[in-house]
Amino acid sequence: MSTINCKGTLVDLSTPKVMGIVNVTPDSFFDGGKLTNSDEIVSQVAKMLHDGATFIDLGGYSSKPGAEFVSEIEELNRVIPIVRLLLEKFPDILLSIDTFRSEVAKQAVENGAAIVNDISAGLLDDKMLETVAKLQVPYIMMHMKGTPQTMQSLANYDDLLKEMNFYFSERIAKARSFGLNDIIIDPGFGFAKTIAHNYELLQNLELLHFHELPILAGISRKSMIYKTLEISPKEALNGTTFLHAFCLQKGSNILRVHDVKEAVECVKLICQFKN
């Protein structure tokens, strides 16, 4: 459960790791349009790696609620040159490709990406699980219903955690049937979930350990923080750090974040309680 194989390197997740977010999209909710050229992207990634990120997660399709549709060609044009650039600048980087399209995942891994991060757990591309299994890279599967365009209209549950565990059981079994080995589960904070759902999920996060797989938590600067505090995403770092500590206490293995330095400090401090 606690190690994943990234391009021949075994990464031990029994000590939580931090994944830095790099969006090459014009419309992401926090950093959309910030990184507009290769120099800015390289500078941002260099800072994240210096601050202690184990992984960098690169995305070319905003998955915020109601995000605009992006064609596969456009997504490939956004991310593949950046994958090549980052592997050239940082040969040892453990790069994750944030996509629900098997062709984008395939080309990214062929160009040096080490992980596939899929918000749809294979449900938006029926070739995804088979493709990732053939690529033999770790796979992050997230809980979501519908698409980024429709998900918030589907935020209805009789029993949120029970339904999520059923969903993950089914998707994990499907992935295993293709021979997919290293699987990480992401509960999908904010995806087809209300703010109340997000806090119910956070409060009961340990129930996802039922699957005996690493858990990734992605709550950085999300609306469950800034809407609750009645502030903007730019002002949500303090709230993010507080909830990161809560995620770690509930057994999260990876924090997917915009602010690497603060998250790494959070991990270091929380780990002191376990010693």
C-alpha positions as CSV (number, residue, x, y, z in Angstrom):
1,M,0.0,0.0,0.0
2,S,2.7,2.5,0.9
3,T,5.0,2.4,-2.1
4,I,4.5,3.2,-5.8
5,N,6.9,2.6,-8.6
6,C,7.6,5.8,-10.6
7,K,9.9,5.0,-13.6
8,G,11.8,2.5,-11.5
9,T,12.0,4.6,-8.4
10,L,10.1,3.3,-5.4
11,V,8.4,6.2,-3.7
12,D,7.4,5.5,-0.1
13,L,4.1,7.1,0.8
14,S,4.1,6.0,4.4
15,T,5.6,9.5,4.9
16,P,3.1,11.8,3.2
17,K,4.3,13.5,0.0
18,V,3.4,16.8,-1.7
19,M,2.3,17.2,-5.3
20,G,2.6,20.7,-6.8
21,I,-0.1,21.9,-9.2
22,V,0.9,23.4,-12.6
23,N,-2.0,24.4,-14.8
24,V,-1.4,25.4,-18.4
25,T,-5.0,26.5,-18.8
26,P,-6.5,30.0,-19.1
27,D,-9.4,29.3,-16.8
28,S,-8.4,27.4,-13.7
29,F,-10.1,28.8,-10.6
30,F,-6.9,29.9,-8.8
31,D,-4.0,30.1,-11.2
32,G,-5.6,30.2,-14.6
33,G,-3.7,32.2,-17.1
34,K,-0.8,32.8,-14.7
35,L,1.7,30.6,-16.5
36,T,1.8,32.0,-20.0
37,N,5.2,31.1,-21.3
38,S,7.9,28.4,-20.9
39,D,10.2,30.5,-18.7
40,E,7.4,31.1,-16.2
41,I,6.5,27.5,-16.1
42,V,10.1,26.4,-15.6
43,S,10.6,29.0,-12.8
44,Q,7.4,27.8,-11.1
45,V,8.4,24.2,-11.2
46,A,11.9,24.9,-10.1
47,K,10.5,26.7,-7.0
48,M,8.1,23.8,-6.3
49,L,10.9,21.2,-6.5
50,H,13.2,23.4,-4.3
51,D,10.4,23.8,-1.8
52,G,10.1,20.0,-1.5
53,A,7.5,18.8,-4.0
54,T,7.9,15.0,-4.7
55,F,5.6,15.2,-7.7
56,I,4.5,17.9,-10.2
57,D,1.0,17.6,-11.6
58,L,0.6,19.1,-15.1
59,G,-2.9,19.8,-16.4
60,G,-4.2,21.3,-19.7
61,Y,-8.0,21.0,-19.1
62,S,-9.6,23.0,-16.2
63,S,-11.9,20.7,-14.2
64,K,-13.5,23.4,-12.1
65,P,-17.3,23.3,-12.0
66,G,-18.7,24.5,-15.4
67,A,-15.2,24.6,-17.0
68,E,-15.1,25.1,-20.8
69,F,-14.8,22.1,-23.0
70,V,-11.3,21.6,-24.5
71,S,-10.7,19.4,-27.5
72,E,-8.2,16.6,-27.4
73,I,-6.0,18.3,-29.9
74,E,-5.9,21.5,-27.9
75,E,-5.1,19.6,-24.7
76,L,-2.3,17.8,-26.4
77,N,-0.9,21.1,-27.8
78,R,-1.0,22.6,-24.3
79,V,0.7,19.8,-22.4
80,I,3.0,17.7,-24.5
81,P,5.5,20.5,-25.3
82,I,5.5,21.3,-21.5
83,V,6.1,17.7,-20.6
84,R,9.1,17.6,-23.0
85,L,10.4,21.0,-21.6
86,L,10.2,19.9,-18.0
87,L,11.9,16.6,-18.6
88,E,14.7,18.4,-20.4
89,K,15.1,20.9,-17.6
90,F,14.6,18.5,-14.7
91,P,15.5,15.0,-15.9
92,D,14.7,13.4,-12.5
93,I,11.2,15.0,-12.2
94,L,8.3,12.8,-11.2
95,L,5.7,14.4,-13.5
96,S,2.0,13.5,-13.2
97,I,-0.3,14.2,-16.2
98,D,-3.8,15.4,-15.1
99,T,-6.1,14.1,-17.9
100,F,-9.1,11.9,-18.4
101,R,-8.1,11.2,-22.0
102,S,-6.1,8.0,-22.8
103,E,-4.3,9.5,-25.8
104,V,-3.1,12.5,-23.7
105,A,-2.0,10.1,-21.0
106,K,-0.2,7.8,-23.5
107,Q,1.7,10.7,-25.2
108,A,2.6,12.3,-21.9
109,V,4.1,9.1,-20.5
110,E,5.9,8.3,-23.7
111,N,7.5,11.8,-23.4
112,G,8.6,11.1,-19.8
113,A,5.6,11.6,-17.4
114,A,5.6,9.1,-14.5
115,I,2.0,9.1,-13.3
116,V,-1.5,9.5,-14.7
117,N,-4.0,11.5,-12.7
118,D,-7.6,10.9,-14.0
119,I,-10.5,12.9,-12.5
120,S,-13.0,10.4,-14.0
121,A,-11.4,7.0,-12.9
122,G,-11.7,5.9,-16.5
123,L,-15.4,6.7,-16.9
124,L,-14.9,9.4,-19.5
125,D,-12.6,7.4,-21.8
126,D,-13.2,3.6,-22.0
127,K,-9.6,3.1,-23.2
128,M,-8.0,4.8,-20.2
129,L,-7.6,1.9,-17.8
130,E,-6.2,-0.5,-20.4
131,T,-3.9,2.3,-21.7
132,V,-2.4,3.0,-18.2
133,A,-2.0,-0.7,-17.5
134,K,0.1,-1.1,-20.7
135,L,2.1,2.0,-19.8
136,Q,2.7,0.5,-16.3
137,V,2.7,3.8,-14.4
138,P,0.8,4.6,-11.2
139,Y,-2.8,5.7,-11.6
140,I,-4.7,8.2,-9.5
141,M,-8.4,7.7,-9.8
142,M,-10.8,10.3,-8.5
143,H,-14.5,10.1,-7.4
144,M,-16.7,12.3,-9.6
145,K,-20.1,12.0,-11.2
146,G,-20.8,13.3,-14.7
147,T,-18.3,15.8,-16.3
148,P,-16.8,19.1,-15.1
149,Q,-19.7,20.7,-17.1
150,T,-22.5,18.7,-15.3
151,M,-21.1,17.4,-12.0
152,Q,-22.6,20.0,-9.7
153,S,-26.1,19.1,-10.8
154,L,-25.4,15.6,-9.8
155,A,-24.4,16.3,-6.1
156,N,-27.1,14.0,-4.6
157,Y,-26.4,11.1,-2.3
158,D,-28.3,9.0,0.1
159,D,-25.1,8.0,1.9
160,L,-22.0,9.8,0.6
161,L,-19.3,7.6,2.0
162,K,-21.1,4.3,1.3
163,E,-21.6,5.4,-2.3
164,M,-18.0,6.5,-2.7
165,N,-16.7,3.2,-1.3
166,F,-18.9,1.3,-3.7
167,Y,-17.7,3.5,-6.6
168,F,-14.0,2.9,-5.7
169,S,-14.5,-0.8,-5.2
170,E,-16.0,-1.1,-8.7
171,R,-13.3,1.1,-10.4
172,I,-10.4,-0.6,-8.6
173,A,-11.7,-4.0,-9.6
174,K,-12.0,-2.8,-13.2
175,A,-8.5,-1.4,-13.2
176,R,-7.1,-4.6,-11.6
177,S,-8.8,-6.6,-14.4
178,F,-6.4,-4.9,-16.9
179,G,-3.4,-5.6,-14.7
180,L,-3.0,-2.0,-13.3
181,N,-0.8,-2.3,-10.2
182,D,-0.2,1.0,-8.5
183,I,-3.5,2.8,-7.7
184,I,-4.1,5.9,-5.6
185,I,-7.6,7.1,-4.8
186,D,-8.7,10.7,-4.7
187,P,-12.0,11.4,-3.0
188,G,-12.6,14.4,-5.3
189,F,-13.3,17.3,-2.9
190,G,-15.6,19.7,-4.8
191,F,-16.4,17.3,-7.6
192,A,-20.2,16.6,-7.7
193,K,-20.2,17.6,-4.0
194,T,-21.7,20.5,-2.1
195,I,-19.7,22.3,0.6
196,A,-21.6,20.2,3.2
197,H,-20.6,17.0,1.4
198,N,-17.0,18.1,1.3
199,Y,-16.9,18.5,5.1
200,E,-18.7,15.3,5.7
201,L,-16.2,13.6,3.5
202,L,-13.3,15.2,5.3
203,Q,-14.6,14.3,8.7
204,N,-14.9,10.6,7.6
205,L,-11.9,10.4,5.3
206,E,-10.4,7.4,7.2
207,L,-13.3,5.3,6.0
208,L,-11.6,5.2,2.5
209,H,-8.8,3.2,4.0
210,F,-11.1,0.3,3.5
211,H,-9.5,-0.1,0.1
212,E,-6.0,-0.3,1.5
213,L,-4.6,2.1,-1.1
214,P,-2.9,5.5,-0.8
215,I,-5.2,8.5,-0.6
216,L,-4.6,11.8,-2.4
217,A,-6.3,14.9,-1.0
218,G,-6.9,17.9,-3.2
219,I,-8.4,20.7,-1.3
220,S,-5.9,23.5,-2.0
221,R,-7.7,26.9,-2.1
222,K,-11.0,25.3,-3.1
223,S,-14.5,26.8,-2.6
224,M,-15.1,24.7,0.5
225,I,-12.5,26.9,2.1
226,Y,-12.9,30.4,0.6
227,K,-16.8,30.3,0.4
228,T,-17.0,29.2,4.0
229,L,-14.6,31.9,5.1
230,E,-16.2,34.5,2.8
231,I,-12.9,35.3,1.2
232,S,-11.2,34.9,-2.2
233,P,-9.1,31.9,-3.4
234,K,-6.1,34.2,-3.2
235,E,-6.8,34.6,0.6
236,A,-7.3,30.9,1.3
237,L,-3.8,29.7,2.1
238,N,-4.3,29.8,5.9
239,G,-7.5,27.8,5.6
240,T,-5.9,25.4,3.2
241,T,-3.0,24.7,5.5
242,F,-5.4,24.0,8.4
243,L,-7.4,21.5,6.4
244,H,-4.2,19.9,5.1
245,A,-3.2,19.1,8.7
246,F,-6.7,17.6,9.1
247,C,-6.2,15.5,6.0
248,L,-2.9,14.2,7.2
249,Q,-4.3,13.3,10.6
250,K,-7.0,11.3,8.7
251,G,-4.3,9.4,6.9
252,S,-3.8,11.1,3.5
253,N,-0.6,10.1,1.7
254,I,-0.4,12.9,-0.9
255,L,-1.4,16.5,-0.7
256,R,-2.1,18.1,-4.2
257,V,-1.4,21.8,-3.6
258,H,-0.7,25.2,-5.1
259,D,1.6,26.2,-2.3
260,V,4.3,23.6,-1.9
261,K,6.5,25.2,0.9
262,E,3.6,25.6,3.3
263,A,2.3,22.0,2.6
264,V,5.8,20.5,3.1
265,E,6.1,22.4,6.4
266,C,2.6,21.0,7.4
267,V,3.8,17.4,6.7
268,K,7.0,17.9,8.7
269,L,5.1,19.1,11.7
270,I,2.4,16.5,11.6
271,C,5.1,13.8,11.3
272,Q,6.5,14.9,14.6
273,F,3.3,13.5,16.3
274,K,3.9,10.1,14.9
275,N,7.5,9.8,16.1
